[in-house]
Amino acid sequence: MTQYAFLFGNHPTLSLAELLSFLANHKIPYGKYEMLNDILIIDIQKSPNYIAQLQNELGGVIKIFAVKADFKGKIYELEKILTLDKLMKEFFAQKEHKINFGISVYSDPDPTYAEMTWLNNFAYSIKRRLKDDYSIRYIEDRSSRLSSVQVERNRLIDTGAEIALIRDRDHYYVGKTLSVQDYASYSERDWDKPSPDAKSGMLPPKLAQILLNLARGSRTKVIYDPFCGSGIVLQEALLLDLNIYGSDIAEDAIKNTINNLDWFIKLKKLPKLNLQTHIKEADATKTKWEKLNSAETAIVTEPYLGPPLKKILFGRDAEQTAKELGELYFNFFKNLQKNFPAVKRIGMVFPIFKTRDGLRYIEVLDQIKQLGYTPKQVLAKELIKKDASISKRGGFLYSRPDQLVIRELFFFEKK
C-alpha cells in the first residue's frame, strides 16, 4: 500500500466520514489511518495518479499528498531527507528546465519564527544549488501554508512541487501535493447558475457532494431528490456519473431546476438528458414514482429548513417552526415507507435553530425509527466521542459561526 495524506476543510470529522465511505463504496482497499487535526494519514492500495483523480469527487478534501518520507526529531532534520537527488527524482516535475516550488507546514501549534526562518533559508539554498541548470522559483508566503489558489496559480503541481511537512509532535511526514481543490469550478457551480433561489436553502455544492458520497452505497445508480429546490444535489450527482430524478412541490423550483441543469449539462459537456421526464412537480409527502422504488436508488435531499431568518429567534417562535417542519419530515418518511419501500438509503439535512434559549431541534427521530429508518453510524464511536462537530443525537453539524440555522446531517438505512 502507498501512504497518502488528505487535508480536510472546515468540517474534518464529516470529511473523514465522506472519504472512508467513498473508499468503501468504490471497494478501494485501505489500511491503517490516523487523524492529525485536519489531516488524515492513510494507507491506500492505489497509485498516486489514481488517487489524484479523486480530488474532484470529494467535497470535503482540500489537498491530497503522497507521503514520500517520514522522520522523528526537529524540523532541521529535513536537510538530511530532502537531498538534491531525492528532490529531482521524487518531487520536481520539470518542463523545459523550469521549476516552481513551495513548502507548507501543517502543524498544531504553528511552527515558530525560528523554524520558518530556517525553512525559508533551506528553500533558498535549494534554489541556489539548482539555478545554474534550471530556471527555478521559490514561492514564499508569510503564513506557514500555501493555499490551493497559490498552488494552482503558480503551477506547482505541473512544474515543480508543493512540499508538505506534516508534524505530529516530533514526528514529521514529508509529502508531495498531488492535487488541490478546484476552487474556481465550485464557485462557478455555486454562483453562476442562471436560476438561483435563496429561499430553497442555497445548499453549497461541496456539501451536496459530501451528502451524496455518504448516502450512496456500492449498488447505488440513481439519486432522487424529492425537495430539489434549484437542483444543487442533482447537478453534483451528474458529475459523479449517477442517474438523477427530482421533484418539488413548488412550480418555480421545478422551472429553476430544469433551467439550472440544462445550463450545467452544457457547461460540463455532459450527455444530453430529457429533463422534463426526470424532474416533476410533486408533494414529497404524497408522491409515488414507481421506477424509483428500487434498492439501486438513494434519496439525497435538503428539505425546507424554515423561513429565512434575519435575527436570532425566541424559543417559542422556534418551537412553532420546529413543530411544523417535524410534521413535514415525518410525513415524508411515512410516504417513503408506503410508496418507496425498496429504497434503503437516505441522506437528509435537518435544521437546528439557534434561539435566545439555546438550540432547538426537530424532535422526530424516534418516530422515524419506528417506521424502520435508522440513522447510520458512519464513524466508529471512539472517533466521534466528545466531538463538537457531532450533535447530541449523532448527526454531523455543518455551519458557519454567523449562521442562525445549523445543518444537521443524518444518513438513514431502512431495515
C-alpha positions as CSV (number, residue, x, y, z in Angstrom):
1,M,0.0,0.0,0.0
2,T,1.0,3.6,-0.6
3,Q,0.7,6.2,2.2
4,Y,-1.3,9.4,1.5
5,A,-2.3,12.5,3.4
6,F,-5.7,14.2,2.9
7,L,-6.1,17.8,4.0
8,F,-9.8,18.4,5.0
9,G,-11.8,21.6,5.1
10,N,-13.6,23.3,8.0
11,H,-15.5,20.1,9.0
12,P,-12.8,17.5,9.3
13,T,-14.9,14.8,11.0
14,L,-17.5,15.0,8.3
15,S,-14.8,14.9,5.6
16,L,-13.3,11.9,7.2
17,A,-16.6,10.1,7.1
18,E,-17.1,11.1,3.4
19,L,-13.6,9.8,2.4
20,L,-14.0,6.4,4.3
21,S,-17.5,6.0,2.8
22,F,-16.2,6.8,-0.7
23,L,-13.4,4.2,-0.4
24,A,-15.8,1.6,0.9
25,N,-18.4,2.3,-1.9
26,H,-15.8,2.0,-4.6
27,K,-14.2,-1.1,-3.0
28,I,-10.8,0.7,-2.7
29,P,-8.6,-1.2,-0.2
30,Y,-7.1,0.8,2.6
31,G,-5.2,0.1,5.7
32,K,-4.3,1.9,9.0
33,Y,-5.0,5.6,9.3
34,E,-4.7,8.4,11.9
35,M,-6.1,11.9,12.1
36,L,-3.8,14.8,12.9
37,N,-6.1,17.7,13.4
38,D,-7.4,18.5,9.9
39,I,-5.2,16.0,8.1
40,L,-5.7,12.2,7.6
41,I,-2.7,9.9,7.1
42,I,-3.8,6.7,5.5
43,D,-2.5,3.7,3.5
44,I,-4.4,3.1,0.3
45,Q,-3.8,0.4,-2.3
46,K,-3.9,2.7,-5.4
47,S,-1.4,4.6,-7.4
48,P,-0.8,8.4,-6.9
49,N,-2.3,9.1,-10.3
50,Y,-5.5,7.3,-9.4
51,I,-5.7,9.0,-6.0
52,A,-5.2,12.4,-7.5
53,Q,-8.2,11.9,-9.7
54,L,-10.4,11.5,-6.7
55,Q,-10.0,15.2,-5.8
56,N,-13.0,16.4,-7.8
57,E,-15.3,13.8,-6.4
58,L,-14.7,14.6,-2.7
59,G,-16.3,17.8,-1.4
60,G,-14.5,17.8,1.9
61,V,-10.9,17.4,0.7
62,I,-8.8,20.5,0.1
63,K,-5.5,18.8,-0.9
64,I,-4.1,15.3,-1.4
65,F,-0.5,14.5,-0.8
66,A,1.7,11.4,-1.5
67,V,3.8,10.7,1.6
68,K,7.4,10.3,0.4
69,A,9.3,10.0,3.7
70,D,8.9,10.5,7.5
71,F,11.3,11.1,10.3
72,K,11.5,11.9,14.0
73,G,13.3,14.8,15.5
74,K,13.5,18.6,14.8
75,I,12.5,20.3,11.6
76,Y,16.1,20.8,10.8
77,E,16.5,17.1,10.1
78,L,14.7,17.8,6.8
79,E,18.0,18.8,5.3
80,K,19.1,15.1,5.5
81,I,15.9,13.9,3.9
82,L,15.4,16.3,1.0
83,T,18.7,15.9,-0.8
84,L,19.0,17.3,-4.3
85,D,19.0,13.8,-5.7
86,K,15.7,12.9,-3.9
87,L,14.1,16.3,-4.9
88,M,14.9,15.7,-8.6
89,K,13.8,12.1,-8.6
90,E,10.7,12.2,-6.4
91,F,9.4,15.8,-6.1
92,F,10.1,18.1,-9.0
93,A,8.3,17.7,-12.3
94,Q,10.4,19.6,-14.9
95,K,9.2,21.1,-18.1
96,E,11.8,22.8,-20.2
97,H,14.1,23.1,-17.3
98,K,11.6,25.3,-15.3
99,I,10.9,24.5,-11.6
100,N,8.5,26.3,-9.3
101,F,8.3,25.0,-5.7
102,G,7.0,25.9,-2.3
103,I,7.0,24.5,1.2
104,S,4.0,24.3,3.5
105,V,4.0,23.2,7.2
106,Y,0.9,21.6,8.7
107,S,1.3,21.6,12.4
108,D,-0.5,22.4,15.7
109,P,0.9,24.6,17.1
110,D,2.2,26.5,14.1
111,P,5.9,26.4,13.5
112,T,8.0,29.0,15.4
113,Y,9.5,32.1,13.8
114,A,13.0,30.4,14.0
115,E,11.7,27.2,12.3
116,M,10.1,29.2,9.5
117,T,13.2,31.3,9.0
118,W,15.4,28.1,8.8
119,L,12.9,26.6,6.4
120,N,13.0,29.6,4.0
121,N,16.8,29.7,4.2
122,F,16.8,26.0,3.3
123,A,14.5,26.6,0.4
124,Y,16.7,29.4,-1.0
125,S,19.7,27.1,-0.6
126,I,18.0,24.6,-2.9
127,K,17.3,27.4,-5.4
128,R,21.0,28.5,-5.4
129,R,22.2,24.9,-6.0
130,L,19.9,24.4,-8.9
131,K,19.9,27.8,-10.6
132,D,22.8,27.1,-13.0
133,D,20.9,24.2,-14.6
134,Y,17.2,25.3,-14.1
135,S,15.0,28.3,-14.2
136,I,13.9,27.9,-10.6
137,R,11.5,29.9,-8.4
138,Y,10.6,29.5,-4.8
139,I,7.1,30.5,-3.8
140,E,7.2,32.0,-0.3
141,D,4.3,33.1,1.8
142,R,4.0,34.9,5.2
143,S,1.9,32.1,6.6
144,S,3.2,28.5,7.0
145,R,0.8,27.1,4.4
146,L,0.4,27.8,0.8
147,S,-3.3,28.0,-0.3
148,S,-4.8,26.0,-3.0
149,V,-5.0,29.2,-5.1
150,Q,-1.3,29.7,-4.7
151,V,-0.5,26.2,-5.7
152,E,-2.8,26.4,-8.7
153,R,-1.8,29.8,-10.0
154,N,1.9,29.1,-9.7
155,R,1.5,25.7,-11.3
156,L,3.4,23.9,-8.6
157,I,2.0,20.5,-9.4
158,D,2.9,20.5,-13.1
159,T,6.2,22.5,-13.0
160,G,7.7,21.5,-9.6
161,A,6.2,20.7,-6.3
162,E,4.5,21.9,-3.1
163,I,6.5,20.1,-0.4
164,A,4.3,19.4,2.6
165,L,5.6,18.9,6.1
166,I,3.0,17.4,8.4
167,R,4.0,17.4,12.0
168,D,2.7,15.3,14.9
169,R,4.8,16.4,17.9
170,D,8.3,15.3,16.9
171,H,7.2,13.1,14.0
172,Y,7.3,14.6,10.5
173,Y,5.7,13.3,7.3
174,V,7.2,14.7,4.1
175,G,4.7,14.8,1.3
176,K,4.3,16.0,-2.3
177,T,1.0,17.6,-3.3
178,L,-0.9,15.5,-5.9
179,S,-4.0,17.7,-6.3
180,V,-5.8,20.7,-4.9
181,Q,-9.5,21.5,-4.8
182,D,-10.8,23.3,-7.9
183,Y,-12.0,26.4,-6.2
184,A,-12.9,28.1,-9.5
185,S,-15.2,25.3,-10.5
186,Y,-17.0,25.2,-7.1
187,S,-17.5,29.0,-7.3
188,E,-18.9,28.7,-10.8
189,R,-21.3,25.9,-9.8
190,D,-22.5,27.8,-6.8
191,W,-22.8,31.4,-8.0
192,D,-23.0,31.4,-11.8
193,K,-26.1,29.2,-12.3
194,P,-28.9,31.1,-14.2
195,S,-31.7,30.5,-11.7
196,P,-30.5,30.7,-8.1
197,D,-33.1,30.6,-5.3
198,A,-32.1,31.9,-1.9
199,K,-35.4,30.6,-0.4
200,S,-34.5,27.0,-1.3
201,G,-31.6,27.0,1.1
202,M,-28.6,27.6,-1.1
203,L,-27.0,24.2,-0.4
204,P,-23.2,24.6,-1.1
205,P,-22.0,22.2,-3.9
206,K,-19.3,20.9,-1.6
207,L,-21.8,19.8,1.0
208,A,-24.0,18.3,-1.8
209,Q,-21.0,16.2,-2.8
210,I,-20.4,15.1,0.8
211,L,-24.1,14.2,1.2
212,L,-24.0,12.1,-2.0
213,N,-20.8,10.2,-1.0
214,L,-22.2,9.4,2.4
215,A,-25.7,8.4,1.4
216,R,-25.0,6.2,-1.6
217,G,-23.8,2.7,-1.5
218,S,-21.9,0.4,-3.8
219,R,-25.1,-0.6,-5.6
220,T,-26.4,3.0,-6.0
221,K,-27.1,4.0,-9.6
222,V,-29.9,6.6,-9.2
223,I,-30.2,9.7,-7.0
224,Y,-33.7,11.1,-6.2
225,D,-34.1,14.5,-4.6
226,P,-37.8,15.0,-3.6
227,F,-37.1,18.6,-2.4
228,C,-34.9,19.5,-5.3
229,G,-35.1,23.3,-4.9
230,S,-32.8,24.7,-7.5
231,G,-31.1,21.4,-8.3
232,I,-27.8,21.5,-6.5
233,V,-27.9,17.9,-5.3
234,L,-28.8,16.7,-8.8
235,Q,-26.1,18.7,-10.6
236,E,-23.4,17.2,-8.3
237,A,-24.9,13.7,-8.8
238,L,-24.4,14.2,-12.6
239,L,-20.7,14.9,-12.0
240,L,-20.5,11.6,-10.1
241,D,-22.0,9.8,-13.2
242,L,-25.2,8.9,-11.4
243,N,-28.7,8.9,-12.9
244,I,-30.9,11.7,-11.5
245,Y,-34.5,12.4,-10.7
246,G,-36.0,15.3,-8.8
247,S,-39.3,16.7,-7.6
248,D,-40.6,19.7,-5.6
249,I,-44.0,21.0,-4.6
250,A,-43.2,24.5,-5.9
251,E,-43.7,25.1,-9.6
252,D,-40.9,27.8,-9.6
253,A,-38.5,25.3,-8.1
254,I,-39.1,22.8,-11.0
255,K,-38.5,25.6,-13.6
256,N,-35.3,26.7,-11.8
257,T,-34.0,23.1,-11.5
258,I,-34.6,22.4,-15.2
259,N,-33.0,25.7,-16.2
260,N,-30.0,25.2,-14.0
261,L,-29.4,21.6,-15.0
262,D,-29.7,22.5,-18.7
263,W,-27.1,25.2,-18.2
264,F,-24.9,22.8,-16.2
265,I,-25.1,19.9,-18.7
266,K,-23.9,22.3,-21.5
267,L,-21.2,23.8,-19.2
268,K,-19.7,20.5,-18.4
269,K,-20.4,18.9,-21.8
270,L,-22.3,16.1,-20.2
271,P,-24.6,13.7,-22.2
272,K,-27.9,15.3,-23.1
273,L,-30.9,14.5,-20.8
274,N,-34.6,14.9,-21.3
275,L,-35.0,16.9,-18.1
276,Q,-38.8,17.1,-18.4
277,T,-39.1,13.3,-17.8
278,H,-36.6,13.4,-14.8
279,I,-37.9,16.5,-13.0
280,K,-41.6,16.9,-12.0
281,E,-43.8,18.9,-9.7
282,A,-44.9,16.7,-6.7
283,D,-45.6,16.8,-3.0
284,A,-42.8,14.8,-1.2
285,T,-45.3,13.6,1.4
286,K,-47.6,12.0,-1.2
287,T,-45.7,11.4,-4.4
288,K,-45.3,7.9,-5.9
289,W,-42.7,7.2,-8.6
290,E,-42.7,3.5,-9.4
291,K,-39.4,3.2,-11.3
292,L,-37.5,4.9,-8.5
293,N,-38.7,2.3,-6.0
294,S,-35.5,0.3,-6.1
295,A,-32.5,-0.7,-4.0
296,E,-30.4,1.0,-6.6
297,T,-32.0,4.3,-5.7
298,A,-30.7,6.5,-2.9
299,I,-32.5,9.6,-1.7
300,V,-30.4,12.7,-1.0
301,T,-32.1,15.9,-0.1
302,E,-32.2,19.1,1.9
303,P,-35.9,19.7,2.6
304,Y,-37.4,23.1,3.5
305,L,-35.4,24.4,6.5
306,G,-37.9,27.0,7.5
307,P,-38.3,30.7,6.6
308,P,-35.1,32.8,6.1
309,L,-34.0,34.4,9.4
310,K,-32.5,37.9,10.0
311,K,-32.2,37.6,13.7
312,I,-32.0,35.0,16.4
313,L,-35.4,33.6,17.4
314,F,-37.1,33.5,20.8
315,G,-37.6,29.9,21.9
316,R,-41.4,30.0,21.4
317,D,-41.0,31.1,17.8
318,A,-38.5,28.3,17.0
319,E,-40.9,25.9,18.8
320,Q,-43.7,26.5,16.3
321,T,-41.4,26.3,13.2
322,A,-39.8,23.1,14.5
323,K,-43.2,21.6,15.1
324,E,-44.4,22.4,11.5
325,L,-41.2,21.1,10.0
326,G,-41.3,18.0,12.2
327,E,-44.7,17.1,10.7
328,L,-43.4,17.7,7.2
329,Y,-40.3,15.4,7.7
330,F,-42.3,12.7,9.4
331,N,-45.0,12.6,6.7
332,F,-42.2,12.4,4.1
333,F,-40.8,9.3,5.8
334,K,-44.3,7.8,6.0
335,N,-44.7,8.3,2.3
336,L,-41.3,6.6,1.7
337,Q,-42.5,3.6,3.8
338,K,-45.6,3.4,1.7
339,N,-44.5,4.2,-1.9
340,F,-40.7,3.7,-1.8
341,P,-40.3,0.6,0.4
342,A,-37.4,-0.8,-1.7
343,V,-35.2,2.4,-1.2
344,K,-32.8,1.6,1.6
345,R,-30.5,4.6,1.9
346,I,-31.5,8.2,2.6
347,G,-29.2,11.2,3.2
348,M,-31.0,14.2,4.7
349,V,-30.5,17.6,6.3
350,F,-32.3,18.7,9.4
351,P,-32.3,22.2,10.7
352,I,-31.2,23.2,14.3
353,F,-32.4,26.7,15.3
354,K,-30.2,29.0,17.4
355,T,-32.6,30.7,19.8
356,R,-32.2,33.0,22.8
357,D,-32.9,30.0,25.0
358,G,-30.4,27.6,23.3
359,L,-30.6,25.2,20.4
360,R,-34.0,23.9,19.1
361,Y,-34.0,20.5,17.4
362,I,-36.7,18.9,15.3
363,E,-37.8,16.0,17.5
364,V,-39.0,13.3,15.1
365,L,-36.1,10.9,15.0
366,D,-37.9,8.4,17.3
367,Q,-41.0,8.4,15.1
368,I,-38.8,7.9,12.0
369,K,-37.0,5.0,13.7
370,Q,-40.4,3.4,14.4
371,L,-41.1,3.5,10.6
372,G,-38.0,1.3,10.1
373,Y,-35.4,4.0,9.2
374,T,-32.4,4.0,11.4
375,P,-29.6,6.7,11.5
376,K,-26.4,5.1,10.2
377,Q,-23.3,5.2,12.4
378,V,-20.8,6.3,9.8
379,L,-17.7,6.5,12.0
380,A,-16.7,4.4,15.0
381,K,-17.9,5.6,18.3
382,E,-14.4,6.2,19.7
383,L,-13.7,8.6,16.8
384,I,-16.6,10.8,17.5
385,K,-16.8,10.7,21.2
386,K,-16.9,14.3,22.6
387,D,-16.5,15.7,19.1
388,A,-18.0,19.2,18.9
389,S,-18.9,18.7,15.2
390,I,-21.3,15.8,16.1
391,S,-24.7,16.7,17.6
392,K,-26.0,15.2,20.8
393,R,-28.2,13.0,18.6
394,G,-25.3,11.7,16.5
395,G,-25.8,13.9,13.4
396,F,-23.0,15.7,11.7
397,L,-23.1,19.5,12.2
398,Y,-22.4,21.9,9.3
399,S,-22.5,25.6,9.7
400,R,-20.6,28.9,9.8
401,P,-20.3,30.9,13.1
402,D,-22.7,33.6,11.8
403,Q,-25.5,31.3,10.7
404,L,-28.7,31.2,12.6
405,V,-29.7,27.7,11.4
406,I,-27.2,24.8,11.8
407,R,-27.5,22.0,9.3
408,E,-27.6,18.5,11.0
409,L,-26.9,15.7,8.6
410,F,-28.3,12.2,9.0
411,F,-27.9,9.1,6.9
412,F,-30.7,6.6,7.3
413,E,-30.8,2.9,6.4
414,K,-34.0,1.0,6.1
415,K,-34.2,-2.3,7.9
